[in-house]
Amino acid sequence: MEHMNRKSQFNPEEAVAAAKDYALATGMECLLLTADDEELLNPCAGQIHEKLCYSLNPEIAQCCRVIHFEGALRAAGDGKAHSYFCPMGLMHWAAPIIRDGKIIAAFVAGHTFLNQPQNDLAKLKTLSSAHEELLNQVPDLKKILLRSPVIDGERLNAMKKLLERLAASFSDDSGKDAAYRQIREAFLRNANPTETPAFSPEKLFGCFDKKDSSDMKNAIKAIAAAIAETKDISAAKASLTGIILAVYDRALDRDGQSFFEDRCLAALNEIDRAESSEELCQWTENHLKRLIEAGALLPRLKNANMIYSALQYINDHYSEKFSLQDIADHVHFSAPYFSKVFKREMETTFSKYLTDLRIEKSKELLKNSDVPLADIPALVGFEEQSYFTRVFRTNTGISPGKYREQKDI
């Protein structure tokens, strides 16, 4: 590992080879995500990621790149590999490769189910039409996804630690500069618009919303040209910071949550580290469009991750006593926001979803005559026998005892 840390240049080919070794050793796919062009490199051709992310639909590929890079950013902020769900409900984990204080690439591993297999894929509204069309066009793909390996939390943590060590072997010792979290406040205190080039975030947003890639490209070129012409690099940095904050605020206005903070702070950090107008121009031409695209995609991708995390928690703990607030705390969102998104995505309330799940689990137990009827309420999360019987009758039209009798016939 030490000889890799001393290398002056990052070698993607060596990283891809290491990803293949990880995949062969763990039985999980492992990809390399390059930060500059956000390309996903798969050393195991023909596997699920190859079919799902690259070959069939560029919109799906874009969603994957955004959510995987977000996972790498979260991992850099936490100082350890970060696990998350992709838009299809499959768990992944990412660990960044950091050199000169910024993420240059990341290892992305997965896909898997946690603790138990799934009989179907969750039908979230955040699942893009492209995903739905792909599943309809390639019926076998859904079957392949549902055959994804099942692991428990202990194995997941072990594989995350392995991925951390693998990423560290390609990183230098610069780490992530936490000081860039103060850049937003510094900009708001000190930026003087009269001293900065006249950049227009609104024009960028207009081109993006109209999906006019030609106008978008020209607008970004104009910004890069203005940066090249200015002699005051601090003024150019201030203007780019203003654009990034506008992108951040726009994402915030759309969904009311700061989904986008890590990505914008990483961009501010890269700009702050730039030492010349040429570096700022290069960043603008290579990353600004992707930042705006991510700002449009991340809210619904984050919502999907939140719901999948909640569903995982509910399925693991339905037999225990917990509240909506407990779930909201688990997924790190406010209870009102979580409740609103859950109802929108699942087309039912959290309370009804949990109750319906517990009733379905009780039906499975009632089919087994070896399980005493009196034990079933506690096994599925009901504290009182009488309340369980009332809820069961409301949901099925008959009592638990009658249901068992029918199933015994």
C-alpha positions as CSV (number, residue, x, y, z in Angstrom):
1,M,0.0,0.0,0.0
2,E,2.8,2.4,0.9
3,H,4.3,2.4,-2.6
4,M,1.0,3.4,-4.1
5,N,0.7,6.4,-1.7
6,R,4.1,7.7,-2.8
7,K,3.1,7.7,-6.5
8,S,2.9,11.2,-8.0
9,Q,0.2,10.1,-10.5
10,F,-3.0,8.2,-10.0
11,N,-3.2,5.2,-12.3
12,P,-6.8,4.3,-13.2
13,E,-5.7,1.0,-14.8
14,E,-4.2,-0.2,-11.5
15,A,-7.3,1.0,-9.7
16,V,-9.6,-1.0,-12.1
17,A,-7.4,-4.1,-11.5
18,A,-7.8,-3.6,-7.8
19,A,-11.6,-3.3,-8.2
20,K,-11.5,-6.6,-10.0
21,D,-9.6,-8.2,-7.2
22,Y,-12.1,-6.9,-4.7
23,A,-15.0,-8.3,-6.8
24,L,-13.4,-11.7,-7.1
25,A,-12.5,-11.9,-3.4
26,T,-15.9,-10.7,-2.0
27,G,-18.3,-11.9,-4.7
28,M,-19.6,-8.4,-5.1
29,E,-19.3,-6.2,-8.2
30,C,-16.8,-3.3,-7.7
31,L,-16.6,-0.3,-10.0
32,L,-14.3,2.6,-10.4
33,L,-15.9,6.0,-10.7
34,T,-13.6,8.7,-12.1
35,A,-14.4,12.1,-10.8
36,D,-13.2,14.3,-13.7
37,D,-15.5,12.8,-16.3
38,E,-17.7,10.8,-13.9
39,E,-17.2,7.6,-15.9
40,L,-18.0,4.3,-14.3
41,L,-15.4,1.6,-15.2
42,N,-16.5,-2.0,-14.7
43,P,-13.8,-4.6,-14.6
44,C,-16.4,-7.4,-14.6
45,A,-18.1,-7.0,-18.0
46,G,-21.5,-8.5,-18.5
47,Q,-22.7,-8.2,-15.0
48,I,-25.8,-6.2,-13.8
49,H,-24.1,-2.8,-13.8
50,E,-23.1,-3.4,-17.4
51,K,-26.6,-4.0,-18.4
52,L,-28.4,-1.5,-16.2
53,C,-26.1,1.5,-16.2
54,Y,-24.3,1.7,-19.5
55,S,-25.6,-0.2,-22.5
56,L,-29.3,0.6,-22.6
57,N,-30.1,4.2,-21.4
58,P,-28.0,7.3,-20.8
59,E,-30.5,8.7,-18.3
60,I,-30.1,5.7,-16.1
61,A,-26.3,6.0,-16.4
62,Q,-26.5,9.6,-15.3
63,C,-28.6,8.7,-12.3
64,C,-26.1,6.1,-11.3
65,R,-23.1,8.4,-11.7
66,V,-24.8,11.1,-9.6
67,I,-25.9,8.8,-6.7
68,H,-22.5,7.0,-6.6
69,F,-20.5,10.2,-6.6
70,E,-22.8,11.5,-3.8
71,G,-22.0,8.3,-1.9
72,A,-18.3,9.0,-2.3
73,L,-18.8,12.6,-1.1
74,R,-20.6,11.3,2.0
75,A,-17.8,8.8,2.6
76,A,-15.2,11.6,2.4
77,G,-17.2,13.7,4.9
78,D,-17.6,10.8,7.3
79,G,-14.1,9.5,7.0
80,K,-15.3,6.0,6.2
81,A,-17.1,4.0,3.4
82,H,-20.7,5.1,3.0
83,S,-23.6,2.7,2.2
84,Y,-26.7,3.8,0.3
85,F,-29.4,2.6,-2.0
86,C,-29.5,3.1,-5.8
87,P,-32.7,4.1,-7.5
88,M,-33.6,0.4,-8.0
89,G,-33.4,-0.3,-4.3
90,L,-30.1,-2.2,-4.2
91,M,-27.6,-1.4,-1.6
92,H,-24.1,-0.1,-2.6
93,W,-21.1,1.3,-0.7
94,A,-18.5,3.8,-1.8
95,A,-15.1,4.9,-0.7
96,P,-13.2,7.9,-2.3
97,I,-9.7,8.1,-3.6
98,I,-8.4,11.5,-2.4
99,R,-5.3,13.2,-3.7
100,D,-4.2,16.8,-3.2
101,G,-7.3,17.3,-1.0
102,K,-10.0,16.4,-3.5
103,I,-11.8,13.3,-4.7
104,I,-10.3,12.1,-8.0
105,A,-12.0,8.8,-8.1
106,A,-14.0,6.3,-6.0
107,F,-14.5,2.6,-5.6
108,V,-18.2,1.6,-5.7
109,A,-19.2,-1.9,-4.5
110,G,-22.6,-3.7,-4.4
111,H,-25.3,-4.5,-5.3
112,T,-27.1,-6.4,-2.6
113,F,-30.1,-6.8,-0.3
114,L,-29.6,-6.4,3.4
115,N,-30.7,-9.2,5.8
116,Q,-33.5,-10.7,3.6
117,P,-34.3,-11.2,-0.1
118,Q,-37.0,-9.2,-1.8
119,N,-39.9,-10.6,-3.7
120,D,-40.4,-7.5,-5.8
121,L,-38.8,-4.1,-6.4
122,A,-40.4,-1.1,-4.7
123,K,-42.5,1.0,-7.1
124,L,-41.5,4.5,-6.1
125,K,-42.6,7.6,-8.0
126,T,-38.9,8.7,-7.9
127,L,-38.1,5.7,-10.1
128,S,-37.6,7.4,-13.4
129,S,-39.7,6.4,-16.5
130,A,-36.4,5.2,-18.0
131,H,-36.0,2.7,-15.3
132,E,-39.6,1.5,-15.7
133,E,-39.2,1.2,-19.4
134,L,-36.0,-0.7,-19.1
135,L,-37.6,-3.2,-16.7
136,N,-40.5,-3.7,-19.1
137,Q,-38.2,-4.0,-22.1
138,V,-35.9,-6.5,-20.4
139,P,-38.1,-8.8,-18.3
140,D,-35.1,-11.0,-17.3
141,L,-33.4,-8.0,-15.7
142,K,-35.9,-7.8,-12.9
143,K,-35.4,-11.5,-12.1
144,I,-31.6,-10.9,-12.1
145,L,-31.9,-8.0,-9.7
146,L,-34.1,-10.0,-7.3
147,R,-31.4,-12.7,-7.3
148,S,-28.9,-10.2,-5.9
149,P,-26.9,-11.6,-2.9
150,V,-28.3,-11.1,0.6
151,I,-25.8,-10.1,3.3
152,D,-26.2,-9.2,7.0
153,G,-24.9,-6.0,8.7
154,E,-21.7,-7.6,10.0
155,R,-20.6,-8.7,6.5
156,L,-21.6,-5.3,5.1
157,N,-19.4,-3.5,7.6
158,A,-16.5,-5.9,6.9
159,M,-16.7,-5.2,3.1
160,K,-17.0,-1.5,3.7
161,K,-13.8,-1.5,5.8
162,L,-12.0,-3.5,3.0
163,L,-13.2,-0.9,0.5
164,E,-11.9,1.9,2.7
165,R,-8.5,0.3,2.9
166,L,-8.4,-0.3,-0.8
167,A,-9.3,3.4,-1.5
168,A,-6.7,4.6,1.1
169,S,-4.0,2.6,-0.8
170,F,-4.5,4.9,-3.8
171,S,-4.9,8.1,-1.8
172,D,-2.3,10.4,-0.5
173,D,-2.3,11.8,3.0
174,S,-4.0,15.1,2.2
175,G,-7.5,14.0,3.3
176,K,-10.4,16.3,3.0
177,D,-10.1,20.0,4.0
178,A,-12.9,20.6,6.4
179,A,-12.2,24.4,6.3
180,Y,-14.1,24.7,3.0
181,R,-17.4,24.4,4.9
182,Q,-16.8,28.1,5.9
183,I,-16.5,29.3,2.3
184,R,-20.2,30.0,1.9
185,E,-20.3,32.3,4.9
186,A,-17.1,34.0,3.9
187,F,-18.5,34.7,0.4
188,L,-21.7,36.1,1.8
189,R,-19.8,38.4,4.1
190,N,-17.1,39.6,1.7
191,A,-18.1,39.3,-2.0
192,N,-18.6,42.5,-3.8
193,P,-20.6,42.0,-7.0
194,T,-19.2,45.1,-8.6
195,E,-15.8,43.5,-8.6
196,T,-16.8,40.2,-10.1
197,P,-17.3,39.3,-13.8
198,A,-21.0,39.4,-14.8
199,F,-22.0,35.8,-14.7
200,S,-25.7,34.9,-15.0
201,P,-26.9,31.7,-13.2
202,E,-30.4,32.4,-14.6
203,K,-29.2,32.0,-18.1
204,L,-27.5,28.7,-17.2
205,F,-30.7,27.4,-15.5
206,G,-32.8,28.5,-18.5
207,C,-30.6,26.5,-20.9
208,F,-30.7,23.5,-18.7
209,D,-34.5,23.6,-18.1
210,K,-35.1,23.8,-21.9
211,K,-32.7,20.9,-22.3
212,D,-30.8,23.0,-24.9
213,S,-27.3,21.4,-24.7
214,S,-25.9,23.8,-27.3
215,D,-27.0,27.0,-25.5
216,M,-25.8,25.4,-22.2
217,K,-22.4,24.7,-23.7
218,N,-22.1,28.2,-25.1
219,A,-23.1,29.8,-21.8
220,I,-20.5,27.8,-19.9
221,K,-17.9,28.7,-22.6
222,A,-18.8,32.4,-22.0
223,I,-18.2,32.1,-18.3
224,A,-14.8,30.4,-18.9
225,A,-13.9,33.1,-21.3
226,A,-14.8,35.8,-18.8
227,I,-12.6,34.0,-16.2
228,A,-9.7,33.9,-18.6
229,E,-10.0,37.6,-19.3
230,T,-10.1,38.8,-15.7
231,K,-6.8,39.6,-14.0
232,D,-8.3,39.2,-10.5
233,I,-8.5,35.5,-9.7
234,S,-10.2,36.2,-6.4
235,A,-13.0,38.0,-8.2
236,A,-13.3,35.1,-10.6
237,K,-13.5,32.7,-7.6
238,A,-16.1,34.9,-6.0
239,S,-18.3,34.8,-9.1
240,L,-18.0,31.1,-9.5
241,T,-18.9,30.7,-5.8
242,G,-21.9,32.8,-6.5
243,I,-23.0,30.5,-9.3
244,I,-22.5,27.4,-7.1
245,L,-24.5,29.0,-4.3
246,A,-27.3,29.8,-6.8
247,V,-27.3,26.1,-7.9
248,Y,-27.5,25.1,-4.2
249,D,-30.3,27.5,-3.4
250,R,-32.2,26.4,-6.4
251,A,-32.1,22.8,-5.3
252,L,-33.1,23.9,-1.8
253,D,-36.1,25.8,-3.1
254,R,-37.3,22.9,-5.2
255,D,-37.4,20.4,-2.4
256,G,-36.9,22.2,0.9
257,Q,-34.0,20.1,2.0
258,S,-30.3,20.7,1.7
259,F,-29.7,17.5,-0.3
260,F,-27.0,19.2,-2.3
261,E,-24.6,20.5,0.4
262,D,-21.8,18.0,0.2
263,R,-21.5,18.3,-3.6
264,C,-21.6,22.1,-3.6
265,L,-19.1,22.3,-0.7
266,A,-16.7,20.0,-2.6
267,A,-17.0,22.3,-5.7
268,L,-16.3,25.3,-3.5
269,N,-13.3,23.5,-2.1
270,E,-11.9,22.8,-5.5
271,I,-12.4,26.4,-6.6
272,D,-10.8,27.7,-3.5
273,R,-7.7,25.5,-4.1
274,A,-7.3,26.7,-7.7
275,E,-4.2,28.8,-8.1
276,S,-4.7,30.2,-11.6
277,S,-7.4,31.4,-14.0
278,E,-6.5,28.4,-16.2
279,E,-7.4,26.0,-13.4
280,L,-10.7,27.9,-12.9
281,C,-11.5,27.7,-16.6
282,Q,-10.8,24.0,-16.6
283,W,-13.1,23.4,-13.6
284,T,-15.9,25.5,-15.3
285,E,-15.7,23.6,-18.6
286,N,-15.4,20.2,-17.0
287,H,-17.7,20.4,-13.9
288,L,-20.2,23.2,-14.0
289,K,-22.8,21.5,-16.3
290,R,-22.5,18.3,-14.2
291,L,-23.1,20.3,-11.0
292,I,-26.4,21.7,-12.4
293,E,-27.5,18.3,-13.6
294,A,-26.8,16.8,-10.2
295,G,-28.8,19.6,-8.6
296,A,-31.8,18.6,-10.6
297,L,-31.4,14.8,-10.0
298,L,-30.3,14.6,-6.4
299,P,-33.5,15.5,-4.6
300,R,-35.5,12.6,-6.1
301,L,-32.5,10.3,-5.8
302,K,-32.1,11.2,-2.1
303,N,-35.8,10.8,-1.6
304,A,-35.5,7.3,-3.0
305,N,-32.5,6.5,-0.8
306,M,-34.5,7.8,2.2
307,I,-37.5,5.6,1.4
308,Y,-35.5,2.5,0.7
309,S,-33.6,3.0,4.0
310,A,-36.9,3.4,5.8
311,L,-38.4,0.3,4.2
312,Q,-35.3,-1.7,5.2
313,Y,-35.6,-0.5,8.8
314,I,-39.4,-1.3,8.9
315,N,-38.8,-4.8,7.5
316,D,-36.0,-5.5,10.0
317,H,-37.9,-4.1,13.1
318,Y,-41.6,-4.6,12.4
319,S,-41.9,-6.8,15.5
320,E,-40.6,-4.0,17.7
321,K,-42.2,-0.9,19.0
322,F,-41.1,2.3,17.1
323,S,-42.7,5.5,15.9
324,L,-42.6,7.7,12.8
325,Q,-40.1,9.9,14.6
326,D,-37.8,6.9,15.2
327,I,-37.8,6.2,11.4
328,A,-37.3,9.9,10.6
329,D,-34.3,10.0,13.0
330,H,-32.9,6.8,11.4
331,V,-33.0,8.3,7.9
332,H,-31.8,11.7,9.1
333,F,-34.8,13.8,8.0
334,S,-37.5,15.7,9.9
335,A,-40.6,13.7,10.8
336,P,-43.0,16.0,8.8
337,Y,-40.8,15.8,5.7
338,F,-40.3,12.0,5.9
339,S,-44.1,11.6,6.4
340,K,-44.9,13.7,3.4
341,V,-42.4,11.9,1.1
342,F,-43.3,8.5,2.3
343,K,-47.0,9.1,1.6
344,R,-46.2,10.5,-1.9
345,E,-43.8,7.7,-2.8
346,M,-45.7,4.7,-1.3
347,E,-49.2,6.1,-1.9
348,T,-50.1,5.2,1.7
349,T,-49.3,6.6,5.2
350,F,-46.4,5.3,7.2
351,S,-48.9,4.1,9.9
352,K,-51.0,2.1,7.4
353,Y,-47.9,0.6,5.7
354,L,-46.6,-0.6,9.0
355,T,-50.0,-2.0,10.1
356,D,-50.5,-3.8,6.7
357,L,-47.0,-5.3,6.9
358,R,-47.6,-6.6,10.5
359,I,-51.0,-8.1,9.4
360,E,-49.3,-9.9,6.5
361,K,-46.6,-11.2,8.8
362,S,-49.3,-12.5,11.2
363,K,-51.0,-14.3,8.3
364,E,-47.8,-16.2,7.6
365,L,-47.6,-17.2,11.3
366,L,-51.2,-18.2,11.4
367,K,-50.6,-20.7,8.6
368,N,-48.2,-22.5,11.0
369,S,-50.3,-24.3,13.6
370,D,-47.2,-24.9,15.7
371,V,-47.2,-21.1,16.7
372,P,-49.6,-20.5,19.5
373,L,-52.3,-18.0,18.6
374,A,-51.6,-16.0,21.8
375,D,-48.0,-15.5,20.8
376,I,-48.6,-14.0,17.4
377,P,-49.5,-10.4,18.4
378,A,-46.2,-9.9,20.1
379,L,-44.3,-11.6,17.3
380,V,-45.5,-9.0,14.8
381,G,-45.4,-5.9,16.9
382,F,-48.8,-5.6,18.6
383,E,-48.7,-5.1,22.4
384,E,-52.3,-6.2,23.1
385,Q,-54.2,-9.3,21.9
386,S,-57.5,-7.5,21.8
387,Y,-56.1,-4.6,19.6
388,F,-54.4,-7.1,17.3
389,T,-57.7,-9.0,16.9
390,R,-59.6,-5.8,16.1
391,V,-57.1,-4.6,13.6
392,F,-56.9,-8.1,12.0
393,R,-60.7,-8.3,11.7
394,T,-60.8,-4.7,10.1
395,N,-58.2,-5.7,7.5
396,T,-59.4,-9.2,6.6
397,G,-63.1,-9.3,7.7
398,I,-62.5,-12.3,10.0
399,S,-60.8,-13.0,13.3
400,P,-57.3,-14.5,13.5
401,G,-58.7,-17.7,14.9
402,K,-61.1,-18.0,12.0
403,Y,-58.3,-17.2,9.5
404,R,-56.3,-20.1,11.0
405,E,-59.2,-22.5,10.8
406,Q,-59.6,-21.6,7.1
407,K,-56.0,-22.2,6.3
408,D,-56.0,-25.5,8.2
409,I,-58.8,-26.9,6.0
